[in-house]
Amino acid sequence: MPTLLVVDDHDDIREMMTLQLQRRGFAVVPARNGMEAVLAAANIVPALILMDVNMPELDGLEATMQIHQANQENRIPIIALTAYALPGDKARALAAGCDAFHPKPIDFEKLIEQINELIGTPSET
């Protein structure tokens, strides 16, 4: 069962994503901000990170760069999530090292497709 790190500063979004992903066979570790994400990525080394872009303290793009810099030999795929998808946001996310981009509200079928493209389908238990 692949472990995903879900990073979002909104509790309700993080909890909803966790439930949806667990139903689809993933283990989920939550993080409330970019600082928690950087620490969690170093400690658990998830199969993939779902990273909210707009967060206080350390935004998702800066956290993405720090995670990749700290773990260059074992690059963790990261999908950027944002509710404020403006022209250029996708390009900025990809330039920061994100592997994919997903606007909110989240389309879980599309998100699962993106996850599967990056890490493969979770095995049935």
N, C-alpha and C positions, 0 to 999 in steps of 0.2 A: 504494500500500500504506500504510494508516494506521499511524502509530506510536503504540504504547501504552506508558505508563510503568507498570511493575509494581513496587510498593513493598511489601516484606515483610522483616522482620528475620530470618526463617528461610530459610537458603540453599536447603534442599531444596524448600520450597514455592515460592520464587521461581523456581528452575530448572524445576520441573515446570510451573508456569504459563507460563513463557517457551516451553517446548517445545510445549505444547498450543496456545498462541496463534499461534506461528510456523506450525504445521501448518495453521492456519485462515487463513493469509494476512496476518497482521499482522507488522509490524516491532516489536521489543520492546526497550525500554531498561530495565534493572533498577536499582533503588535499594534500599539496605539499611535506610534509616530516613527519618524525616520531614525531617531536614535535607538529606539527599541528594535527596529528592523535590522540595523547594522549589527547590534549585539546578538540578536537571535540568529541571523545568517551565519555568524561566526561560530555560534555554539551548536546549532542543530544541523547546519548545512542542508537546507531544504532542496527538494527536487526542482522547485519553481517558486517565485515570489510574485504575488499580486500586489502592486505598489500604487497606493493613492498618490497622486502628484501634489495636490495642494494640502499641505499639513503645516501646523506651527512647529517651531523649533528647528527642525531639519526637514526640508521638503523632499518629496519622493525622488526627484531627479538628482539632488545632491547625495541622498542616501544610496541611490543606485550606483553612482560613481564611487562612493566609498566602499561599498560591498565588492564591486569588481576589482578595485585597487587592492583590497585586503586579500582577495582570493583569486588571483590571476590564473593559477594553474588549474582550478576547478570552477570554471565560470558557471554561475547559477543563472538560468534564464529568468528574465523579469518581464512581466506584462504591466505596462503603465495603465492606471485607471484614473479618469478624470470626469467630473461633472461639468467642467467649464471648457469643453472642447472648442477651442478657437483655431482659426487658420494658423498653422505653424506649430501648434502644440505637439502633433504627432512627430514632426521633424525634430523638435527639441528633445522629445522623449527618446527617440531613436539615437540622436546624437549623444545623449547622456549615457547610452549603453543599454537601453531597454530593447527587448527583442520583439515586442509587439505592443499595440496600443488598443485600448478598449474604452469607448466613451460610456459614461453613466447616463441614464439608468442601465444597469447591466442586463444584457441579453445572455442568460446562462447557457443556452444551447451554443451560441457563437463563442462564448468564453471557454466552454469545455472543448470545442473544436480547436481553439487557439492553444489551450493547455496540451491537448493531445498531439498537436503538431510539434510542440517544443519538447515534450518529454515522453510521449507515447501514452497509450490507453492504460488506465489502472486495471490490474487484474481483479477478476471477480473473486469474492471471498465467500 
